[in-house]
Amino acid sequence: MEKLEKKALELREWIIRALASAGSGHPGGSLSAIDILTVLYYQEMDITLDNYDQKDRDHFILSKGHAAPALYTVLADKGFFPKEDLLDLRKFGCHLQGHPDRIKTRGVDTSSGSLGQGLSIANGLALAQRLDRIEKKVYILLGDGELQEGQVWEAAMTAAHYKLNNVIAFVDNNGLQIDGTNDEVMGVQNIGKKFAAFNWNVLTADGHDFASLTQAISRAKNYNEGPTVIVCQTNKGKGVSFMEDQVGWHGKAPSQAEAEQALAELKEAF
């Protein structure tokens, strides 16, 4: 757990550096999601640079594509492309777009950014794995505000109908979206009950506690009756005091001075 915590802090530093260099992007949702990605990529998922071009591996879909800085930092750290590329985030000619592009960026399993589509793609991958008799998992990260999209619930019905036990979804439940709180914009209360009503296996976890996440993922892997969702309680901007739980940091990059303050806080946490 200690190694995962240190790795997540290191990745948070790169997120801040990349966004400050870009001058635009989404720090809040990237920082709320990075612990989930850390557990998945460094402990749970069978996705490596060596097996990436093979069918017989796990897949990961970042449905909340605006959190691309979190995914990019992980992929760079895992060797899919040089870390120096992170400092060219969103710049003209760089393969690191504001939202993930599987054609441009090695390691990205699916292009995303138009919210609500990821779970449908996950279902397609999961059905293909079943046809190919591949016993691997498809992991997907959804935003809680993204659950306001109707397509998510169409896909939820599909996954349950076909009993896609190889689908494990995470909800980054930080309570905030670009225009305010979820409750103000369009309430998504009782997320777990909603998925349960669609015949999903529902688990909960502290999205910033690695033991909690590990336990939930272990239970999800051992459930064979259908798809599982892990509703993760998180904090927007986690790890940077002036960003935490502040809706204004959904889509605003830090200035150089703010980046230096954020990096100083993260270094103190090591």
ZIFEN-V970634 format. One record per pair of residues at least 4 apart in sequence whose C-alpha atoms are under 8 Angstrom apart, sorted by the first residue. I is the first residue (numbers start at 1). GAP is how many residues later the second one is. Records with the same first field share a line. If there is no record, write none. Layout:
BEGIN
I: GAP, GAP
END
This chain:
BEGIN
1: 4, 209, 210
2: 4
3: 4
4: 4, 34, 35, 38, 206
5: 4, 30, 205
6: 4, 264
7: 4, 31
8: 4, 26, 27, 30
9: 4, 230, 257, 260, 261
10: 4
11: 4, 23, 59, 62, 63
12: 4, 19, 22, 58, 227, 254
13: 4, 250, 253
14: 4, 59, 72
15: 4, 12, 15, 16, 54, 55, 58
16: 4, 11, 238, 243, 246, 247
17: 4, 70, 242
18: 4, 51, 68, 69, 70, 71
19: 4, 5, 6, 7, 8, 50, 68, 70, 234, 235
20: 4, 233, 234, 235, 236, 239
21: 66, 67, 68
22: 65, 66, 67, 68, 69, 231
23: 230, 231, 232
24: 66, 227, 228, 229
25: 41, 44, 73, 226, 227, 228
26: 4, 40, 41, 43, 223, 224, 225, 226, 227
27: 4, 40, 42, 210, 222, 223, 224, 225, 226
28: 4, 208, 209, 210, 215, 216, 218, 219, 221, 222, 223
29: 4, 37, 38, 207, 208, 221
30: 4, 36, 37, 38, 39, 40, 207
31: 4, 39, 205, 206, 207, 208
32: 140, 142, 175, 176, 202, 203, 204, 205, 206
33: 4, 34, 37, 139, 174, 201
34: 4, 36, 37
35: 4, 172, 173, 174, 175
36: 4, 171, 172, 177
37: 4, 33, 34, 37
38: 4, 5, 36
39: 4, 5, 171, 174, 175
40: 4, 5
41: 4, 5, 6, 33
44: 173
45: 13, 14
46: 11, 12
47: 4, 5, 10, 11, 12
48: 4, 30
49: 29, 30, 31, 58
51: 5, 6
52: 5, 55
56: 78, 79, 80
57: 79, 80
58: 78, 79, 80, 81
59: 50, 78, 79, 80
60: 49, 78, 79, 80
61: 47, 48, 49, 57, 61, 77, 78, 79, 80
62: 5, 6, 9, 48, 50, 56, 78, 79, 80
63: 49, 50, 52, 53, 54, 55, 56, 77, 78, 79, 80
64: 48, 49, 51, 54, 77, 78, 79, 82
65: 34, 35, 46, 47, 48, 49, 50
66: 32, 33, 47
67: 4, 32
68: 4, 30, 31, 32
69: 4
70: 4
71: 4
72: 4, 14, 24
73: 4, 10, 13
74: 4
75: 4, 5, 6, 32
76: 4, 5, 6, 7, 10
77: 6
80: 26, 27
81: 4, 25
82: 4
83: 4
84: 4
85: 4, 9, 11
86: 10
88: 6, 8
89: 5, 6, 7, 8, 9
90: 4, 6, 7, 8
91: 5, 6
95: 9, 10
96: 4, 5, 8, 9
97: 4
99: 12, 13, 14
100: 5, 8, 10, 11, 12, 13
101: 4, 7, 9, 10, 11
102: 4, 5, 6, 7, 8, 9
103: 8
112: 5, 6
115: 31, 34
116: 30, 31, 33, 34, 35, 36
117: 4, 34, 35
118: 4, 22, 24, 34
119: 4, 21, 33, 36, 37
120: 4, 31, 32, 35
121: 4
122: 4, 16, 17, 18, 45
123: 4, 32, 35, 36, 41, 44
124: 4
125: 4, 13
126: 4, 11, 12, 38, 40, 41
127: 4, 37
128: 4
129: 4, 5, 6, 7
130: 4, 5
135: 31
136: 30
137: 29, 30, 31
138: 28, 29, 30
139: 28, 29, 30, 31
140: 27, 28, 29, 30
141: 28, 29, 30, 31
142: 4, 5, 27, 28, 29, 30
143: 4, 28, 29, 30
144: 4, 27, 28, 29, 30, 31, 38, 44
145: 30, 31, 32, 37, 43
146: 6
147: 5, 6, 41
148: 38, 40
149: 4
150: 4
151: 4
152: 4
153: 4
154: 4
155: 4
156: 4, 39, 42, 44
157: 4, 41, 42
158: 4
159: 4, 5, 8, 67, 68
160: 4, 38, 39, 40, 66, 67
162: 64
163: 62, 63, 64
164: 61, 62, 63
165: 58, 59, 60, 61, 62, 63
166: 60, 61
167: 59, 60, 61
168: 52, 53, 59, 60, 61, 62
169: 58, 59, 60, 61
170: 59, 60, 61, 62
171: 58, 59, 60, 61
172: 35, 59, 60, 61, 62
173: 58, 59, 60, 61, 62
174: 59, 60, 61, 62, 71
175: 6, 7, 8, 60, 61
176: 4, 5, 6, 60, 69, 71
177: 4, 5, 70, 73
178: 69, 70, 72, 73
179: 6, 68
180: 4, 5, 67
181: 4, 66
182: 4, 5, 6
183: 4, 5, 6
190: 4
191: 4, 40
192: 4, 10, 11, 39
193: 4
194: 4
195: 4, 5, 6, 7, 34
196: 4, 5, 6
200: 26, 27, 28, 29
201: 22, 25, 26, 27, 28
202: 26, 27, 28, 29
203: 13, 17, 25, 26, 27, 28
204: 12, 26, 27, 28, 29
205: 4, 7, 8, 11, 25, 26, 27, 28
206: 6, 7, 26, 27, 28
207: 5, 6, 25, 26, 27
208: 5, 25, 26
209: 4
210: 4
211: 4
212: 4
213: 4
214: 4
215: 4
216: 4, 14
217: 4, 13
218: 4
219: 4
220: 8, 9
223: 5
234: 4
235: 9, 10
236: 7, 8, 9, 10, 11, 14
237: 4, 6, 7, 8, 9, 12
238: 5, 6, 7
239: 5, 26, 27
240: 4, 22, 25, 26
241: 21, 24
242: 4
243: 6
246: 4
248: 4
249: 4
254: 4, 5
255: 4
256: 4
257: 4
258: 4
259: 4
260: 4
261: 4
262: 4
263: 4
264: 4
265: 4
266: 4
END
